[in-house]
Amino acid sequence: MTFDCNKLEKLTITPFNSGGQRMEKITVLFNPNSYSIEKSVTWTTPRTESEGEQTTEALRDAPTLTFGGGGARRLNLELFYDITEPTAGQKDVRVETDKIVNLTRIQRDLDRPPTVEVSWGGASTADFPFIGVISSLTQRFTLFRSTGQALRATLNVSFTEFLNPEANMRQTDPELTTHVVRRGDSLVSVAARIYSDPALWRVIAEANQLDDPLRLEIGRRLTIPKI
């Protein structure tokens, strides 16, 4: 199936500040014609056996693989900028491209470049929105005014996935999606510990169908929903 990428909603890049709030979004002039996403998955093989020893691994057609962890996804985009049309309203294309360049620079309140959200097409998919940081940027300027102002540019941008460690652990580690009630626990204290917000105790109460949220049975395993 083929489609015109530029008939989709414009691709937007939204940076986050130190408090995790969205800042002013950047809308690209033209949607990319394509994109690619890379992800590495590490698998390791057992150490080579000692000389003279034979193990069951030696009798296999292929060694047993052990999962060694997943690498961060990498989103690659080629962004095209052109302000040769009079309606563009800009005198130098670098006014637009510098918005992307600024996302590679260290922010004073973060001590690093900002995390961004890349959204495209309006609907949530496996690929978008993509949360990450710019890990590579190449700019190429190909058309200029006689005054030296740039009119056309192509940016090759790579974003490396940036996951909130605590949120990701909740998704992948069963121990962080459940909680075994201990002496002295209350839904308020559990919510404060897990969500950093004691007011969210009702979320846990509803997920576990607790008729009396003030009474918790020691040893009971509570389901902790994602929020």
Summary of the structure (lengths in Angstrom):
residues: 227
radius of gyration: 25.2
end to end distance: 35.4
largest distance: 78.5
contacts: 533
relative contact order: 0.14
helix: 22%
strand: 30%
